[in-house]
Amino acid sequence: MCNVRVVKNFTHEVRIMALTELEIKNAKPKDKAYRMPDGEGLYLDVRPTGKSYWRMRYKIQGKENTLTFGEYPYVTLKEARDKRFEARRLITNGIDPAVRRDLRRIENETPTFRDIALEFMTKKHKESKSLKERRALEYRLRYYILPFLGNFQPDEITAPLILVSTHAPAWGATREC
């Protein structure tokens, strides 16, 4: 297997040697950060602190971006190349890999009922003119609803669960707030 890649630039051909594990292990920090290219935009960014990060430069819709895959040795050379391959596939289809990653993070951070209820209570505090009304709402949420439903995802809450939670304080259940 040949470790040389030929990349055609606008004016000339550039020969890029693919990185090896030995070269990466022997990379020492310098006074300034430097890059060790692997090809197709992937490079190892060696910082003066001694840490090394896998990054990939790419261009999509005329805008140049950088994607970080993780820290070496936690992300190996093979894993970084696999991630580069996946990112290149997305770019070919017109999808920005950084935007895709951010969307996945947002999808995984689904708020709990407690988060939504506290946000609702904050909005109601701003809208409500009556101190008595605000205190009543806060009391009901904190002592009757959140101890039983607070840690559930909104799509997990069912009618029987609501029924049980509304009767629980009358049955002498302990409060968790």
N, C-alpha and C positions, 0 to 999 in steps of 0.2 A: 504494500500500500504506500502510495506516495504522499508525503506530507506537504507538498507544494501545491498551492492554488494560484491560478492565474486569473486576475481580475482586470478587466479592460476598463481603463479610465478614459476620459474624454480625449486625452492627448497621447497616452502611452499605456502599456501593460504594466501592471504592478504584480510582482510575485510575493505572495504572503505565505509564510510557513505556518502551518497549523501548530498550535501549542501542544506540548506533551506534559504529562504529569510531572516529570522530572524538572522541566523548566519552571513550572508553576511552584513546585516545592522549593526551588532554589531562588525564587524571587525575594529579594531583600528590600526593605523600605529605604527610600532615599530622602533627601531634603525636601523635594517636591513630589507630588503625586505623579505617577506615570502609568501608561497603558501598555498592556501586552496583547496585541491583536491576535485573534484566532481566525478571523475571516467572516464574511457576510455580516459585518456589523458587530459581532460579538467580541468583547475584549475583557481582560481582567484589569480592574482599576486598583493599583497598589497604592495605598495611602501612606504618608509619613509615619502614622501611628503603628503601622505593621499590619493593619487589617487590609484584606483584599476583597473586592466585590465584583461579581459578574454583572456586566452591563451590556446593553445592546443599543446601538444607534440605528435609527431607522427614519425614513421619511414617508409621510402619508399626507396626501392632499397638499403637497408643497410645503409642509411644515416638518421641521426636523425635531425629533423627540429622542429621549433616552429612557430605556426600560431597565430596571434593576431586577435581577433574578435571585440575588441572595449573596451571602458571604461565603467565601472559600475558607475552610474545607467543608462547611455544612452543605454547600451545594457543590457537587463534584463537577469535573470537566464534562463528563458524559451527560449529567443532568442539565448542565447549562446549554450544551449543544441541542439536547432534546427540546428544551424550552425555546431556544432560538428557532428551531425548526417549526414549532407550533406557532410562534409569533409571526414568522415569515408566511405561514399558511394563512393566518388571519389577515395580514397586510395585503396579500395577493387578492383576497376576497373583499378588500376595501374596508376592513374592520380595524380600528385602532386597538392594539392589544392592551394599552394602558386604560382606555375607557372600559373595555370589556372586564378587566381586572377590578376596576372600581365598582362597576355594576354588580359583580359577584359579591364583593364585600358588603355592599348595601343590602343585597338580598339575604345574606346570612345574618344580618343584624336586625332581625325582626323584633320590634319592641314588645314588651310584655303588657298585660292589661294595666299593671301598676304604672308604667311609663305613660301610657295614654291617659289614664285617669288623673295623674298628677299634672299633666299638661292641660287637660280639660279644666281642672280646678284652678290652675294659674290664670287661664283665660277668663273663667267666671269671676275670679277675684277682681280682675281689671274691669269687667263689665258691670258687676253688681254694685249697686249704690248702698245697699243695706248691709251693715256689719252683722246683724243677726242672721241674715240669709247666708252670708259667706261662712259663718261659723257652723251653721247647721249642715251645710253641704260638706264642709271639711270633716266634721264629726262623723257623719254617715259614711263617708268614704273610708276614713281611717279606721273606724271601729267595727263597721258592719260588712264592708265589701272587700277592701284590700287584704285583710288577713286571710280570706278564703279564696279570692279570685286573682289576687295580685300577681302571682308568679305564672299564671297561665298565658299562653299566646291567645290573641283574640279569636282565632279560628278554632281553638280547642274548647271554648266556653259553650256549653249546651244549656238548654232550658232546665233539665233536671239538676244540673250543677248550680244554676242560679237559684232554683227553688230551695235546695239544700242549704246554700250559703245564706239565704235570707231568713231561714228558720233557725240556723245554728246559734245565734246569740240568745234566742229565747230558750234554747235547750241548755244553756249554761256553758257553752264552749269557751275555751280560753282565748284571749286576744293575743295576737302576735306583734302588734305595732307598739 
